[in-house]
Amino acid sequence: MLVEGRACRAIEWDATNGCVCWIDQRLLPFRFERRATKDPEDLARAIETMAVRGAPTIGATAAYGLALAWIVDPCRFADHWLPRFRGTRPTAVNLFHACDVMERAVAEGLRGRRLIELAEDYAEREVRANRRIGEFMAECLARGRRRILTHCNAGWLAAVDWGTATAGIYALHRQGERPHVWVDETRPRLQGARLTAWEMLQEGVSCTLLADGAAAWMMARGEVDAIVVGADRIARNGDVANKIGTYALSLAAREHGIPMYVAAPSSTFDMSLESGRAIPIEERGAEELLEAEGMDESGAFRRVRLAAEGVDACNPAFDVTPFQNISAIISEQGIFTPER
């Protein structure tokens, strides 16, 4: 997708310099910076610290990281690097999918440059899936639905390129349509405000930032035509784990008769889990709720306290939305609808 008019991906292999390059999402929208490394530990830390985030991008990062791990430290690939990457974050199943792919490749004898090529192919398959998702999604959104509400960031930053939830929006926009996107701010890390809104502006898509708590009221006023979100893991029965707040959106959408679509590649489906009750939910640090970070007038990053000293905070990063609350799940394989 576009950054200041130039095509860019969230993470990719730099063949010229023999390293992995990624966008540090923690700095957006204030600064656009790309990092580069030949050290797999840097990529593991990038996942942990959310310098890279979003289920498909996390998976691609793990694939690149494990390819580097075999090149620089093959003796510890199985005992150290595989568990190191699997332990970076618990909810996004794409991470574990990518680790399994790389583990099987090593067991089958792939080495060196061929592992890098496999990681590149893994990332490229995600991008192809996203483009296909966009085609299906555009068909759904083209039925008179132009005012689209999103939650968190399921854009190209989260999915290597094109995005999942945003793929249909971008497809419509490039077809000459004029969708308008209500962008949930998405507390506490503000991925909507900091990332999705930035993406929309870069691509030239009309958008308006919306407080999370205002979404249901906008639905009640008739100003939302459809909701599109991504997913971090989808259980066998269709239950969806996504950024905290998604479940509440599904309840409001159901009350007001607004279609709610989930967009995710097949790598996000976890057929080993019968239902959403078995999906592990990441609990993140209290400081994400108690503090906030931004840029001051001088251009310096600053962290400020939001709540009273001594107060505790509960910070689940995800929730689970029952399949029955969803109008359809859209993957590169097609459109799946629940039985009513």
C-alpha positions in Angstrom: 0.0 0.0 0.0 1.0 3.7 -0.1 3.2 5.8 2.2 3.5 9.3 0.8 2.6 7.9 -2.6 5.2 5.1 -2.6 4.4 1.4 -2.3 5.4 -0.2 1.0 4.9 -3.3 3.1 4.8 -3.8 6.8 7.7 -6.4 6.7 9.8 -7.7 3.9 13.2 -9.2 2.9 15.8 -6.7 1.7 17.8 -8.8 -0.8 20.3 -6.1 -1.4 21.5 -6.0 2.2 20.5 -9.5 3.2 18.3 -8.5 6.1 14.7 -8.2 7.2 13.1 -4.8 7.1 9.9 -3.7 9.0 8.0 -0.6 9.9 8.1 0.3 13.6 4.4 0.7 14.2 5.0 2.2 17.7 6.1 5.4 16.2 3.2 6.0 13.9 1.6 8.3 13.0 4.2 10.7 14.2 7.2 9.2 12.6 7.6 6.7 9.8 10.7 4.6 10.4 11.9 1.3 9.0 14.1 -1.0 11.0 16.5 -3.6 9.6 18.2 -6.7 11.1 20.0 -9.9 10.6 19.4 -10.9 14.2 16.4 -13.1 15.0 16.2 -11.8 18.5 15.4 -8.4 17.2 12.3 -9.8 15.4 11.2 -11.7 18.5 11.4 -8.5 20.5 9.6 -6.6 17.7 6.6 -8.9 18.1 6.7 -8.7 21.9 6.8 -4.9 22.0 4.2 -4.5 19.3 6.7 -2.8 17.0 5.1 -5.2 14.6 1.5 -6.3 15.2 -1.6 -7.8 13.6 -2.0 -11.5 13.2 -0.8 -12.0 9.6 2.2 -9.6 10.0 3.1 -11.4 13.3 3.1 -14.7 11.4 5.3 -13.3 8.6 7.7 -11.8 11.1 8.1 -15.2 12.9 8.7 -16.9 9.5 11.5 -14.4 8.7 12.9 -14.6 12.3 13.1 -18.4 12.2 14.8 -18.3 8.8 17.4 -16.0 10.2 17.7 -18.2 13.3 18.7 -21.2 11.3 21.3 -19.1 9.4 23.0 -17.5 12.4 22.3 -20.1 15.1 21.3 -23.5 13.7 22.3 -25.5 16.8 19.7 -23.7 18.9 16.9 -23.7 16.3 14.7 -26.4 17.9 15.6 -25.9 21.6 15.7 -22.1 21.7 14.4 -20.3 18.7 11.2 -22.2 18.1 10.0 -21.8 21.7 11.3 -18.2 21.7 9.1 -17.1 18.9 6.1 -19.2 20.0 6.3 -17.5 23.3 6.2 -13.9 22.0 2.4 -13.5 22.1 -0.4 -16.0 22.9 -3.6 -15.1 21.0 -2.8 -14.7 17.3 -2.7 -18.2 15.8 -0.9 -17.0 12.7 2.3 -16.9 14.8 2.0 -20.6 15.6 1.0 -21.4 12.1 4.2 -19.8 10.8 6.4 -21.5 13.4 4.9 -24.9 12.3 5.6 -24.1 8.7 9.3 -23.3 9.4 9.8 -26.2 11.7 8.5 -28.7 9.1 10.7 -27.1 6.5 13.8 -27.6 8.6 12.8 -31.1 9.4 12.5 -31.7 5.6 16.0 -30.5 5.0 15.6 -26.8 3.8 18.5 -24.7 4.7 20.0 -21.2 4.3 18.6 -19.1 1.4 15.8 -21.6 0.8 14.4 -20.8 4.2 14.5 -17.1 3.4 12.6 -17.9 0.2 10.1 -19.9 2.2 9.5 -17.0 4.5 9.1 -14.6 1.6 6.6 -17.0 0.1 4.8 -17.2 3.4 4.4 -13.4 3.5 3.4 -13.4 -0.2 0.7 -16.0 0.3 -0.8 -13.7 3.0 -0.8 -10.8 0.6 -2.5 -12.8 -2.1 -5.1 -14.0 0.4 -5.7 -10.4 1.5 -6.3 -9.3 -2.1 -8.8 -12.1 -2.6 -10.5 -11.2 0.7 -10.8 -7.7 -0.6 -12.5 -8.9 -3.8 -15.1 -10.8 -1.7 -15.5 -8.0 0.8 -16.0 -5.4 -1.9 -18.9 -7.4 -3.2 -20.6 -7.4 0.2 -19.9 -3.7 0.8 -21.0 -2.7 -2.7 -24.6 -3.4 -1.9 -25.4 0.1 -1.0 -23.1 0.1 2.1 -20.6 2.9 2.1 -20.4 4.1 5.7 -18.1 1.4 7.2 -17.1 1.2 10.8 -13.7 -0.5 11.7 -12.2 -1.5 15.0 -8.5 -1.6 15.9 -6.1 -1.9 12.9 -6.8 -4.7 10.4 -5.1 -2.8 7.6 -1.9 -3.4 5.7 0.3 -2.7 8.7 -1.4 -5.7 10.4 -1.3 -8.0 7.4 1.9 -7.3 5.4 0.0 -5.6 2.6 -3.6 -4.7 1.7 -5.0 -5.7 5.1 -7.9 -7.9 6.0 -10.8 -5.7 7.1 -9.5 -2.9 5.0 -8.8 -4.9 1.8 -12.4 -4.5 0.6 -12.4 -0.7 1.5 -9.2 -0.2 -0.5 -10.6 -2.3 -3.4 -13.7 -0.2 -3.5 -11.7 3.0 -3.4 -9.4 2.0 -6.2 -12.5 1.1 -8.3 -13.6 4.7 -8.0 -16.2 4.2 -5.2 -16.2 6.6 -2.3 -16.5 4.7 1.0 -16.4 6.6 4.2 -14.8 4.9 7.2 -15.7 5.4 10.9 -12.4 4.6 12.7 -12.8 3.4 16.2 -10.0 4.9 18.3 -9.5 1.4 20.0 -8.4 1.9 23.5 -6.0 1.4 25.2 -3.2 1.4 22.5 -5.2 3.4 20.0 -4.4 1.3 17.0 -7.4 2.8 15.2 -6.5 6.4 15.9 -2.7 5.9 15.4 -2.6 3.3 12.6 -5.9 2.9 10.7 -6.6 6.6 10.4 -3.1 7.1 9.1 -3.5 4.3 6.6 -6.7 5.8 5.3 -5.1 9.2 4.9 -2.1 7.8 3.0 -4.5 6.0 0.6 -6.8 8.9 0.3 -9.9 7.2 1.8 -12.4 9.4 3.5 -12.4 8.7 7.3 -13.5 10.1 10.6 -12.1 9.1 14.0 -14.7 7.9 16.5 -14.5 7.3 20.3 -15.1 3.6 21.0 -18.0 4.5 23.3 -19.7 6.4 20.4 -20.0 3.5 18.0 -23.3 2.1 19.3 -24.9 5.5 19.3 -23.8 6.1 15.7 -25.5 2.8 14.8 -28.7 3.9 16.6 -28.6 7.2 14.6 -28.5 5.2 11.3 -25.0 6.5 10.4 -23.3 3.1 10.1 -24.1 0.8 7.1 -21.7 -2.0 7.9 -19.0 -3.1 10.4 -15.8 -4.8 9.2 -13.2 -6.2 11.6 -10.2 -8.5 11.5 -9.4 -11.5 13.7 -6.5 -13.0 15.6 -7.9 -16.5 15.9 -11.1 -18.2 14.7 -12.2 -21.4 16.3 -13.7 -24.4 14.5 -17.3 -23.3 15.3 -16.7 -19.8 13.9 -16.2 -18.0 17.2 -13.8 -15.1 16.6 -11.1 -13.6 18.9 -10.3 -10.1 18.0 -9.3 -6.8 19.7 -11.1 -6.0 22.9 -14.4 -4.2 22.1 -15.3 -6.4 19.1 -17.8 -8.4 21.1 -19.6 -5.2 22.3 -19.8 -4.0 18.6 -21.4 -7.3 17.6 -24.1 -6.8 20.3 -24.9 -3.3 19.1 -24.8 -4.3 15.5 -27.3 -7.2 16.1 -29.6 -4.9 18.0 -29.7 -2.4 15.2 -29.7 -4.8 12.3 -26.3 -3.8 10.9 -24.2 -6.4 9.1 -20.9 -7.2 10.8 -18.2 -8.9 8.8 -15.0 -10.5 9.9 -12.2 -10.7 7.4 -9.3 -13.1 8.0 -7.0 -15.4 5.9 -7.2 -19.1 6.4 -4.0 -19.0 8.5 -6.1 -17.3 11.2 -8.5 -20.4 11.5 -7.6 -22.8 14.4 -9.4 -26.0 13.7 -7.8 -27.6 16.8 -10.1 -25.5 19.0 -13.8 -26.4 19.2 -15.1 -23.0 20.2 -14.0 -19.6 21.3 -14.0 -20.6 25.0 -10.7 -22.4 24.3 -8.9 -19.4 22.8 -6.2 -18.0 25.0 -6.7 -14.3 25.8 -3.7 -12.2 26.3 -3.7 -10.0 29.4 -1.4 -7.0 28.9 0.2 -4.7 31.4 -1.8 -2.2 33.5 0.4 0.7 32.3 -1.4 0.6 28.9 -4.6 1.8 30.6 -3.0 4.0 33.3 -0.7 5.9 31.0 -0.7 7.3 27.4 2.1 8.2 25.0 2.1 10.8 22.3 4.0 13.6 20.7 4.2 17.1 22.2 4.4 20.4 20.5 8.2 20.2 20.2 8.0 16.8 18.4 9.2 14.8 21.4 7.5 11.6 22.5 6.1 11.9 26.0 4.3 9.5 28.4 1.8 10.9 30.8 -0.3 9.4 33.6 -4.1 9.2 33.1 -5.4 7.7 36.3 -4.9 8.2 40.0 -1.8 6.8 41.6 -2.4 3.5 43.3 -5.4 2.4 41.1 -5.1 -1.0 39.5 -6.2 -1.9 36.0 -7.5 -4.9 34.1 -6.3 -5.0 30.5 -7.5 -8.0 28.4 -6.2 -7.4 24.9 -8.9 -9.5 23.1 -12.4 -10.7 23.5 -14.4 -13.5 21.7 -17.4 -12.8 19.5 -19.8 -15.8 19.0 -20.3 -16.8 15.3 -24.1 -16.2 15.7 -23.4 -12.5 16.2 -21.5 -12.2 12.9 -23.1 -11.7 9.5 -20.2 -13.5 7.7 -16.6 -14.5 7.9 -14.7 -13.7 4.7 -11.5 -15.4 3.9 -9.6 -16.0 0.6 -11.6 -19.2 0.3 -15.0 -17.5 0.3 -17.8 -16.2 2.5 -19.0 -18.2 5.4 -22.3 -17.4 7.1 -23.8 -18.7 10.3 -27.0 -20.7 10.5 -29.8 -18.6 11.9 
